[in-house]
């Protein structure tokens, strides 16, 4: 049966009718396959060579995925709640992480290491590099299709992130495959709709922002190709059924964690959860998206993105690709009626969709490099077709291979040789040191079977993930490593511990190695609770400056008196003032160490005040003049809580008491009606007790509303 003109493209130019698939996809010259293999080899070298050395950091988000994979293996492929084959994991917030399941395979085969974790990501990225070439071969009949992997290899933003285990690299590779199979669905066979849906789901479940990118791309493609979908309705119905099955994990998750989406938006500081007018939110979204598609953002080095997501002196995409990409875009717009051409344009429009949710960032927009690479090669192919003499065309083909291959290898060398010195903010900026610290820690654990190690958290996000990554879960060595630093010797922190636990902690100090930053070393030297600091070893940053100290501490002989003073301080209420309903209110309260009183009454559940002291935490509000109260509302974090209210009408009046209890594994609200209270309240005392938390605890109060 002759395929329809909608299904196949012409042999001379993509998009024109053809008599059959054999003419649509004629065999390429053998040298093109060798060139394609060579391009993939160059790409692979730039991704796999010395993976542990660049990027110079190993970030907590990189460590989390193999750790989660190992825990899945140990729990029989179930999450902490016993659910089989989970696709959502929590690492500060719930996120979709299909890549964890890819790490399950590599962790089971090769164990956990920086090289194995990053090689897993690099291997998946090869799919994206190959997909770009195949889109050009089968969608556009490009004579330069074989150079596709090199077009991706020379893009610095992709080079950096595909050498990490960040989930954006996985999502980008699957997005490239999604575009490939959609092009094949439109130009070769409707049956390619099924792998299109499958890889769309892979990208969707790999990264939270990938969900919006795939949704926008799918919606736009469904609209522009509606007549074709209608003619192939049987395949479309089957594809929709497959999509519905793949939608089930999202549906189940939304039912179990209805607040997760809002929580993730809050985590990335999205303007959609800010208390601003809707029109202003829409304007912010448009501005952010405009920056995400701006050539200036992509082709000129910028200071907007965090340094650990940039290469010094490099733009996210090299400037030499811009003219070719511009020509390719003009070609695609001119031939927008051709399915492959408009698919690439739609992919370019959808890829930066993450900017519609929050500020522009390279990790959220990395998928944009896929359509840009395709556009650049469409532009290069357009020029290449103008070259007629065979010798000149052969020379041009050599240059098309040699120049990007040389650029990619030069970028690799530059990153490995100079990358450690591009940025000198090795602490919270680059967060360098995870692998290097644990190389030293393993030495201590091996030499002395009784030594303990306390690792500071004051140098990296989620530093508590690293012991779980670098040490085998449940091993004797892992049990001897914990989180801690010299701040644990503050009188208030020691006072908050039960006496038996405090005594045990102090007894362990002499046989503990403390891994601390230079700032913490100075703090230790001036701490009244520490009588002696003995530096055992120094770990230098790449530029030779001290980065971490491995030290032994000796507690002060006056430690008991210091703890007693800390207990007095924790029990003492402090004075403050806050405005409630337009009136000034004086407040006596348990110490707040994070946030302010104002955060309790700002109407924003994202802000909070953290009370760090006695259990219960106490808030005592004094109203002048007294005010009527019908109800008190509190928004608390997850946990089990007992709340007691005392209302006093005047100094000599007898207080009236109200009590309520709530518990839950997510943030909760408590509403306490004042049905028998005084006509007007002069003093409101609120006691918030965390159940089974001891005499001292930390209470996160998100909001207090008085009605």
Secondary structure as UniProt FT lines:
FT   TURN            5..7
FT   TURN            14..15
FT   HELIX           21..24
FT   HELIX           30..48
FT   TURN            49..53
FT   HELIX           60..74
FT   TURN            75..76
FT   TURN            80..81
FT   STRAND          88..90
FT   STRAND          94..96
FT   HELIX           99..110
FT   HELIX           114..134
FT   HELIX           135..139
FT   TURN            143..144
FT   HELIX           145..147
FT   HELIX           148..153
FT   HELIX           156..161
FT   TURN            162..163
FT   HELIX           167..187
FT   HELIX           190..192
FT   HELIX           193..204
FT   TURN            205..206
FT   HELIX           208..224
FT   HELIX           226..231
FT   HELIX           233..256
FT   TURN            258..259
FT   HELIX           260..267
FT   TURN            268..269
FT   HELIX           271..273
FT   HELIX           278..292
FT   HELIX           295..299
FT   HELIX           307..309
FT   TURN            312..313
FT   HELIX           319..321
FT   HELIX           322..334
FT   TURN            335..337
FT   HELIX           339..351
FT   HELIX           352..356
FT   HELIX           362..365
FT   TURN            366..367
FT   HELIX           368..384
FT   TURN            385..386
FT   HELIX           390..422
FT   TURN            426..430
FT   HELIX           434..447
FT   TURN            449..450
FT   STRAND          452..455
FT   TURN            458..459
FT   TURN            461..463
FT   HELIX           464..470
FT   TURN            473..474
FT   HELIX           476..479
FT   STRAND          481..483
FT   HELIX           486..489
FT   HELIX           491..495
FT   HELIX           499..508
FT   HELIX           509..511
FT   STRAND          512..516
FT   HELIX           518..526
FT   TURN            528..529
FT   STRAND          530..540
FT   TURN            542..543
FT   STRAND          546..555
FT   TURN            557..558
FT   HELIX           559..571
FT   STRAND          574..580
FT   TURN            581..582
FT   STRAND          583..589
FT   STRAND          592..594
FT   HELIX           597..600
FT   TURN            605..606
FT   STRAND          609..614
FT   STRAND          617..627
FT   STRAND          631..636
FT   STRAND          639..648
FT   TURN            651..652
FT   STRAND          656..664
FT   STRAND          668..673
FT   STRAND          681..690
FT   TURN            691..692
FT   STRAND          696..706
//
